[in-house]
């Protein structure tokens, strides 16, 4: 499911008069119910959102439908509708519009449309440049096309805005590792583990960085700890097991091989 969905829903609940007709409380309740249905039963949510739109649900009904499309794996449809919403929400705050564009970016990234995802994330950053999560989103788009230094740069900006986040440090460790800088990768992984001792993603990255730096014993210990924490069948566990067996570290799924260019920061 699209990230940051709950915060956006909460904001929309308090801005409902601009999104839908009818009493604010009833509209907010209907929106919350539709979004819950979108998460649990997206097929039903699409139909419910369409009916609500016919009754005057407006942008709120369309947003619910877009999230339901995402839940159904119809990522292009979800991204397209979210992009339309973002462009039409001229009466809403810049922060809210940025969240909708960011959601569109996540949908297009899920559809492996890297250039389109980047376009949405650029729009979101221009609207709300102090939202750390949007910088993280864009870093993932860069990583998907192996633009590792651009990804690391965006993650650095995210950490400036929202310091002491082990998840972002672990992501930046992966970016540095793939960029060929094992020293920076190791430093970020260790910084993440100081914040959260057994953070699996950071343990994996430290294990991989240590392997690149010929610290086999330290690497093995980290990778075995990842497996103990997450299990052999988890994504992290499989990657740790592969590394222990000598396989090359896996990279994020590849988007179309076009290296995007970020806007001015």
C-alpha positions, 0 to 999 in steps of 0.5 A: 500500500502507498506510504504515508496514506494515514497522515494524508487521510487525516488531513483530508478529513479536516479539509473535507468541505473542499473535497466533497459536498454535504455535511463535513462529519458525514463526508469525513466518515464516508471518506474514512470508510472508503479508505479502509475498504480500499485497503481491505477489499479494493474491488469493492472500494472502486465500486463504492468510490464510483457511487460516492462520486456520482452522489457528489463525493468529488475529489475525496471519492476519486482519491479513494478510487485511486488508492483502491486501484493501487491495491489492485496492482493497477499502478498506472491507473492509480498514478494517473488519477493521483496526478490529476488530483494533484493538479486539480487541488489548487485550493488545497495547501502545498503540503497536501498537494505534495503528498498526493503527487508523492503518492502518484510517484510511488504508484508510477515507481511501482509500475516501473515508470521511472521518468514519470515517478521522478516527474511527480516527485520533483513536483512534490519537492517543489511544493514541499521541499522540507518533507523528508519522506518525499526526498526518500521517495525520489532516492528510491527512484534514482536507485532503481536506475542505478543513479546511486550518488543522486540517491545518496544526495537525496537521502542526505537531504532527508537526514538534514530535515529528519535526523537520526532515522535508521531507515534512511541511514540504512538506505544511504548505506546501500546507495554508497555501497552500490556507488562503490564507497564501502567506507561511507556505507559502513559508516552509515550502517554503523550510525543506524545501528547505534540508533537501533541495535538490531535494525535488520536492514542496517545489519545487512548493509554492515555485513555487505560493507564489511565483506567488501572491506575483507572483514569476513568474520564481522560480515558473517556475524552480521549476516547470520544475525539478519537471518536470526532476526528475519528468518531465511525465507524473508527478503532480507534473510534470503539476501543475507544467505546469498551473501554468506554463500558468496553470491553478489549482493542484489540490487533494487529492481530496475526501472527503464534504463533512463538516468533521470536528472533532478531539478535544482535543489 
